[in-house]
């Protein structure tokens, strides 16, 4: 009865697919989320940030769930901390490399 022993190898194939999926997709995404959460929790006044919408500014005030950023003289905008995509200590760190 050759058809009866075919169940075991298919389980190994599914396990291998799951492991590949875990190491290529799930694990890197978890690490990225952990890094983003750490970055947001360490935001301080005078840090230079870029929001998810592309707004550049300097942190003027840090609140519990929001930050107030200064985008120009006498122009301040309040954003959710979750909308921050990049944080740098100096404005120069946010500049793209020139080619």
N, C-alpha and C positions, 0 to 999 in steps of 0.2 A: 504494500500500500504506500506508494510514493507520495501521495498528497497529504498525508497526516503530519509529516515532519516539516512542512513548509511554513508553519507559524512562527517558529523561533527566529529564523533569519530576518523576517520582516520587522520584528520588534527591535532588533539591533539596528536596522536601517532607520527606523523612526527615531531611535535614541541618538544615532549619529546626526541626523538632520536637526534634531532639537539642539544638540550641543553646538553644532556649527552656527545655527541661528542665534543661540545665546551669546556666543563669543563674538559674533560679527555685528549683532544688532542690539540686543538687550543690555549687555554689560557696558559698552561704550556710551549708550544713552544714559544709563544710571550714573556713570562717572561724570558726564557732562552736566546732568541735573545737580549733582552734589557740588561741583565746581561753581555753577551759577548761583546756587543758594549761599555758598560761602562768600562769593564775591559781593552779593547783595547785602549780606549781614555785616560786611566790613566796610561799607561805604562811610566816608567821613566828609566833613566840611572841606571845601576847596578841592575835592577830587574832580577830575574832568570826566564827563560821561557822554555816552551816546545812547539814545533811547531806541527802542525797536522801530519807531517811526522815522529815525534818522535825525532827530533833534540833538544838536551838540550844545553842551552847556557846562557850567561849573556848579557844583553843589553848594547851595547857600544855607540850607537848613535840612536836617535829617529828622523825620518824625517816625512814629512807630511803623506805619504802613506806607507812607509816602515820603517823597523828597521834594524840596523846592529847589529848582535850578535857576541860575542866572544865565540868560542867553544874550543879554546886552545890557548897557547901562540902564538902570531903573526898570528892567523887564525881567520879571520872575514868573516862572510857571511851575505848578505843582503836578507831579507825576506819581503814579503808583510805582513802588520799588520793583515790582515784577516786570515793568515795561523797560527796564534798563538792560541793555544788551552788552555794553562795554564800559569798563571803568579803568581809568589811568590816573596816576598821581600827577603827571604833568601833561599839558596840552600837546607837547611834542610827541609823546608816546602814542597818541591817537592818529598821528599823520601817517598816511600810507608811504611805503618805501618808494623812493624815486628810482626810476629805471633809466 
